[in-house]
Amino acid sequence: MTAATAIDATNASNRTGYRSFKLGSFAFTRDEYFVYITWPTKNGPMTHYMSADAFLRAMMRDVAWGFFYYQVNFDAVFGTNNLYGKVEMFAGSFNETYKTAGINLTETFDTPVIMATFKSILDDWCNEGFDPFSAPEETGNTWMGAKRGENRKAINRNREVCERMVGLPGDAPMRSDANGYPVNRAFHDVPQDEPEVHVEPGYEKEIGAVNLFAFLSRSDVTWNPSVTSVCKTSLYCPTTEEYILPIKHGNDRVEWFIQLSDEIKWEVEDKETGKPRAKVIMKAGDVAAMPADIRHQGFSAKRAMLLVWENTNPDIARMHAENEIPPYPVEF
């Protein structure tokens, strides 16, 4: 299957002006408020629906993260699994009720094929003024109603990539008003002064420091980690969080969270069934490890800063899948 044949968009618009899409056995349509996902079952076609803004926020993360580490649940029914080269798209396969009833479906696609389809959906279904990376207060209700315009600038934004550690000479331009990154409305109380560094002569280009809080205060996106340091397979990925994490992330490795400011509430569920496992309230200074056998979703009433610590060891997903290592980091 190629990307050209995978994207089956109807040329004729429906009454609201949005195109419909088909990938494999899955069909996608939307109207003023909702997205409808339809797939075949033994009992006939099954249709699942989501609020269009929730669907588009989830799809935006799936695209931006390259389908992330294993599982991205758009909600309790629909989502994707990253097989790193291929992607599974599923409906009901990680929902105990759907799976028991035999009305679930999972299909596998080459990564470029499903990526092209998802990008086409975002391009057509995001209205002018709607930024699926922004908090509701920032982007408003522009997602609602009939088709009008587009917002390709928002959905195609490129990450700033540093050539060196953030803050060292030669890195990408730091966030600043001059570069179009004003301090976010929620972080006007964050000091913007940079650390004072005294370096031995000859090492000026090798040693530096950065005010990470000031760096994050200028983030123009929510729930979208940015890599700020890399040490072998260890990545520090701080991010700013407001409202609801648009997806339920199902891990294939242990993921560490360090709460840098304010508060985030987490709902933790079993990865395979969706059954509740825990509720976690993280306040500034708290540290938590999300195990490899769960899915989690965060809630933040005030924009908060979070440091996500990721292990990118290419073999670790297999080690967890084959039970070579436990799904949690510590035995108590």
Secondary structure, 3 states (H helix, E strand, C coil): CCHHHHCCCCCCCCCCCCCCEEECCEEEEECCCEEEEEECCCCCCEEEEEEHHHHHHHHHHHHHCCCCCCEEECCCCEEEEECCCEEEEEECCCCHHHHHHCCCEEEEEEHHHHHHHHHHHHHHHCCCCCCCCCCHHHHCCCCCCCCCCCCHHHHCCCCCCCCCCCCCCCCCCCCCCCCCCCCCHHHCCCCCCCCCCCCCCCCCCCCCCCCHHHHHHCCCCCCCCCCCEEECCEEEEEEEEEEECCCEEECCCCEEEEECCCEEEEEEEECCCCCEEEEEEEECCCEEEECCCEEEEEEEEEEEEEEEEEECCCCHHHHHHCCCCCCCCCCC
